[in-house]
């Protein structure tokens, strides 16, 4: 399986990226010569992790037939002090609410995602420790 993207330089530090027909502008913050027109490439890595593991968890819990009222993901990451400032530690928080949320099923879905299915997590794991928390409000 292969993927193609195209990034076209706009101005400052901004690029318009075509991701298989989906357009996105990436930029740097003003402190790095950009104008903050879009997310930074580094923050997009965390967004990719959120989406990747989130989709896995939804699919797995659907197969387990476990209902929930809401589901959100928060990701926090620390990076190295030296260039290239790779992520060294990532914490993923899975936030669920619902009367019928079962911790054991959520735990299984999360571990399957992070350890087996999510290619973004597998890629990040080369430089970062990935931890997770599960928060359930019933």
C-alpha positions in Angstrom: 0.0 0.0 0.0 1.3 3.4 -0.9 0.2 7.0 -0.2 0.9 10.2 -2.1 0.7 13.8 -1.0 1.7 17.0 -2.6 2.8 20.2 -0.8 2.9 23.5 -2.6 4.8 26.4 -1.0 2.6 29.5 -0.5 4.5 32.1 1.5 6.4 32.6 4.8 6.5 29.0 6.1 3.0 27.9 4.8 2.3 25.0 2.4 -1.0 23.8 1.0 -1.0 20.1 1.2 -3.2 17.8 -1.0 -3.8 14.6 0.9 -5.6 12.4 -1.6 -8.2 15.1 -2.5 -8.3 16.7 1.0 -6.7 20.1 1.2 -4.9 21.3 4.3 -2.7 24.3 5.0 0.3 23.7 7.3 2.3 26.6 8.7 4.7 27.5 11.5 3.9 29.8 14.4 5.0 33.4 14.3 7.9 32.6 16.6 9.3 30.3 13.8 8.8 32.6 10.8 5.2 31.5 10.0 1.9 33.2 10.3 0.0 30.5 12.1 -2.3 29.9 9.1 -2.7 26.2 9.9 -1.5 23.4 12.2 2.2 22.6 12.4 3.5 19.4 10.9 4.4 18.2 14.5 0.9 18.9 15.8 -0.5 17.0 12.9 1.4 13.9 14.0 -0.5 14.1 17.3 -3.8 14.7 15.4 -2.9 11.7 13.2 -2.4 9.5 16.3 -5.7 10.7 17.8 -7.6 9.9 14.6 -5.8 6.6 14.0 -6.3 5.1 17.5 -9.8 6.7 17.8 -11.0 5.0 14.6 -9.5 1.7 15.8 -11.2 1.9 19.2 -14.6 2.8 17.6 -14.4 -0.1 15.2 -13.3 -2.6 18.0 -16.0 -1.4 20.4 -18.6 -1.6 17.7 -17.6 -5.3 17.2 -17.9 -5.8 20.9 -21.3 -4.1 20.8 -20.4 -1.8 23.7 -22.4 1.4 23.6 -21.2 4.8 24.9 -22.7 8.3 24.9 -19.5 10.2 24.1 -15.9 9.5 23.3 -13.0 11.9 23.0 -9.2 11.7 22.8 -6.6 14.0 24.2 -2.9 13.7 23.4 0.0 15.3 25.2 3.6 14.9 24.1 7.1 15.8 25.3 9.9 16.3 22.9 13.7 16.1 23.0 15.6 19.4 23.7 18.0 18.8 20.8 17.3 18.9 17.1 15.4 17.3 15.5 13.2 17.6 18.7 11.5 14.2 18.2 8.7 13.2 20.5 10.1 11.2 23.4 6.9 10.6 25.5 3.3 10.6 24.5 0.2 10.2 26.7 -3.1 9.4 25.1 -6.2 10.0 27.2 -9.4 8.2 26.2 -12.4 9.9 27.6 -15.7 8.0 27.6 -19.1 8.7 29.1 -22.1 6.4 29.3 -24.0 4.1 31.7 -23.0 1.0 29.8 -19.3 1.6 29.3 -17.3 -1.4 30.4 -13.7 -0.7 31.4 -12.4 -4.1 30.4 -13.8 -3.7 26.9 -12.3 -0.2 26.5 -9.0 -1.4 27.8 -8.9 -4.3 25.3 -9.8 -1.9 22.4 -7.2 0.6 23.4 -4.4 -1.9 23.8 -5.3 -3.6 20.5 -5.2 -0.3 18.8 -1.9 0.9 20.3 -0.1 -2.4 20.2 -1.4 -3.9 17.0 -3.4 -1.9 14.6 -2.5 1.8 14.6 0.4 2.5 12.2 0.8 6.0 13.6 1.4 4.7 17.1 3.8 2.1 15.7 5.8 4.8 13.9 5.9 7.2 16.9 7.0 4.3 19.1 10.4 4.4 17.4 11.3 7.5 19.3 8.6 7.9 22.0 7.2 6.0 24.9 3.4 5.9 24.5 1.3 5.7 27.6 -2.4 5.9 28.0 -5.2 6.7 30.4 -8.8 5.7 30.3 -11.3 8.0 31.9 -14.9 6.8 32.2 -17.7 9.1 33.5 -20.9 7.1 34.0 
